[in-house]
Amino acid sequence: MTAPRPIFIPGVGSIADDFGHQSAVFDGSIVHAPDTVVPVTEAPPTTAKAHAERLVDQLSTIPGPNVLVGHSLGAAIALEAAVAAPELVDGLVLITSGAYIPVPDTVLRTVEDDFSGECDRLARASFAAASDDQVAARRDALLRSGKDVLSAGYTACRDFDIRDRLNGVEVPALVIAAADDLLMPVWLSEELTNGLRMAHMVVVEGSGHLLPLERPAALDL
């Protein structure tokens, strides 16, 4: 039997390197991220559904079985893809996410009014116990990705809500929460797990929202 291929999907403002450890561990894995599939001349998608459409196009060219491994907004994209094209998705790993992702409108306004300050706030809130160098590296990555990318990502999170369509997800799912996540508390992952037909949840201690970077080995499943 062919081993499942992981398709890694980073979250808001993220780049392919966010899953660098995992993609190196898993042979034949693919990273689906804005910096690998969206031309720099195009505006970034502003909905999880639009991201999922690009992902489904990619999946249609890849021999399965494929397991979508999504972090935060990436998990929302994975869920939308599983509903839109169940024949192309064989399993889900949903990391620090939920059936909806609460993003206040005030945060979107802050991106416009104080982009640098918002990048700093998000970088600090994304880790449980990061070093100053880790926070600085994350802030710099967000700054490089640009205001439009962060704003589009926040908008996609704010408008995502799949609670009334979770029964359309017909594949096994592993939901992974971070015990010290300030951005997506554990209860949101619990709610997601309870809404899925075939889901199991684990909680990783000692990590914040950016679990793939802060505790990469925890995802060597």
C-alpha positions, 0 to 999 in steps of 0.5 A, spaced: 500 500 500 502 506 498 504 511 504 500 517 505 503 523 502 503 529 507 501 536 504 503 541 509 499 548 509 502 554 513 497 559 516 497 567 516 503 570 514 506 564 513 511 561 508 514 554 506 519 554 511 514 554 517 514 546 515 521 546 514 522 540 519 516 536 517 517 536 510 525 534 511 522 528 515 517 526 511 519 523 504 515 526 498 511 531 502 509 537 499 508 544 502 502 548 499 503 556 501 502 562 498 509 563 496 509 557 492 503 557 489 501 565 488 505 569 483 508 575 486 504 579 481 497 577 484 493 579 490 493 574 495 486 570 496 482 573 502 478 567 503 479 560 505 475 557 500 479 561 495 485 558 498 482 551 497 480 552 490 488 553 489 489 547 493 484 542 490 487 544 483 494 542 485 491 536 489 488 534 482 495 533 479 498 529 485 497 521 486 494 519 492 493 518 498 494 525 500 493 527 507 492 535 508 496 538 514 494 545 516 496 550 521 491 555 523 488 558 517 492 552 513 487 548 517 481 552 515 483 551 508 484 543 509 477 543 511 474 547 505 478 542 501 476 536 504 468 538 503 469 541 496 473 535 493 473 529 498 475 524 493 482 528 493 483 528 501 484 521 505 486 524 511 487 531 515 491 533 521 489 540 523 494 544 528 492 549 533 485 551 529 478 551 529 471 550 526 472 558 526 477 563 527 475 569 531 479 575 528 476 582 531 476 587 526 480 592 530 486 587 528 485 588 521 485 596 522 491 595 526 495 592 520 493 598 516 495 603 521 501 600 525 503 594 520 510 594 524 507 594 531 502 588 529 507 584 526 511 585 533 505 583 537 503 577 532 510 574 533 510 575 540 503 572 541 505 566 537 510 562 541 509 560 549 517 561 550 521 563 544 527 567 545 528 574 543 531 571 536 526 567 534 521 572 535 525 577 531 526 572 526 518 571 526 517 579 526 522 579 520 518 574 516 511 577 517 514 584 515 517 581 509 511 578 507 508 585 507 501 588 509 497 585 503 499 578 505 497 579 513 491 583 511 488 578 506 490 572 511 486 576 517 480 577 513 480 569 511 480 567 518 475 572 520 470 570 514 471 562 515 466 558 519 465 551 517 461 549 523 454 548 519 458 544 514 463 539 518 458 533 517 461 534 510 468 532 512 468 524 511 475 523 512 479 521 519 482 527 522 487 528 528 486 535 531 492 538 535 492 543 540 497 547 543 496 548 551 499 555 551 496 558 545 494 565 546 491 566 539 487 559 538 485 556 545 484 549 546 477 549 547 476 551 539 480 545 538 475 541 542 469 544 539 472 542 532 474 535 534 466 534 537 463 537 530 467 532 526 465 525 525 472 521 525 476 526 529 481 525 535 485 530 539 491 531 542 494 537 546 501 538 546 504 541 552 510 547 552 508 550 545 504 556 543 500 557 536 506 556 532 507 549 534 510 547 527 516 552 529 516 551 537 515 544 537 517 541 531 518 534 533 511 533 536 509 533 529 513 527 527 507 522 527 
